[in-house]
Amino acid sequence: MGPQQSKMIKQRLSGESPSVTVSNSAYPPPQETGTPDTGSKGDTAAKETVGGTSKKYELRAAHVNTVVAKTWNPNDPESWEPDMREYHELPNSDYILPSDAKEQDRLEMQHYIYRAAFQGDIVTPAVKDLVKTPGFKILDVGCAKGFWLKCVKKDNPLAEYHGVDISKTLVEQVSPDDGMFLKFGNVLETLPYEDNTFDYVHQRLLVLGMPRDKFPDALRELIRVTKPGGWIELAEVDAVIYNAGPYSQTLSTASFDALHRRGLDCYAATNLPWYVKQVADSVENQQDKVVHLSCGWGSKMGILLGADVRAAYLSVEDWMHKAMGLSREEYRELVQGCYSEWAEHKSFSQVRALYFQVKK
């Protein structure tokens, strides 16, 4: 994303004041099961007209190809097909989004949306002051090329900035001369840092790469590298559209089923408090903010979020069109159908930022 486009997005979001609900109990998982909420989605089918052509998408959950949903891997020759995007190099990663320039542009646009939604790059109140301290050590997990770090560093030059990502190609594009120290690593394994290294650890939007059963262990790894009394901040989104029309219901149902079969959590924002509860012995002073963002309508931020969600659906096209048994053209028509109906149905997305202090 060029400087002019970045400037345009920031201008469009200036003055944005979304309503924010602070809660520790919104959308709790079922207590009797002791497991995160996996949602309850009935079968859906959409019959609509797109571009003058009648299309019937009967994509009930049972019709998602289980094998493709579970085993598709962009680094596997059996998954390869023409027109595929570029992906990270980690062969066994569960992360299904590409790592090419187009995806980096989308993530940069997404950053400005989240900055407006949470009224700043940092959500944790205490950290907003601490980050001005010389030598305050920050780690961004899933940093890509370090765009979030760069934005925080601009106003807080005295802190020390570190990042880790599963893409060697991305982290190697950033030099220590930029004042950021990026490394290759995977939070689902062992981060390349000693115990008690960082004052503040930030992790955002790993919903499409964080298996449900590995989430608590990933949190333990974040806690390991955080100093006693340090802060951890997490942000996630539910990977479904609320107030969905027929196209969005169809795609949300299929996405839910495909992600669930892959072991990923479509309701990562909803279930974030449950995951943190699994490491409760190391947590104190926990708070969170839940924000409902209009998708594709209403505010300036809502219009941009609609563009971001559409781009995100297209970012998983390589995987989803095969899992759903659609051609690329049919899948793109379905995504466009979603985009065209969000304003009519007042669709929205739910995001949650949660932060806590580490107790050791």
Order of alpha helices (4+ residues) and beta strands (2+ residues): alpha-beta-beta-beta-alpha-alpha-alpha-beta-alpha-beta-alpha-beta-beta-alpha-beta-alpha-alpha-beta-alpha-alpha-alpha-beta
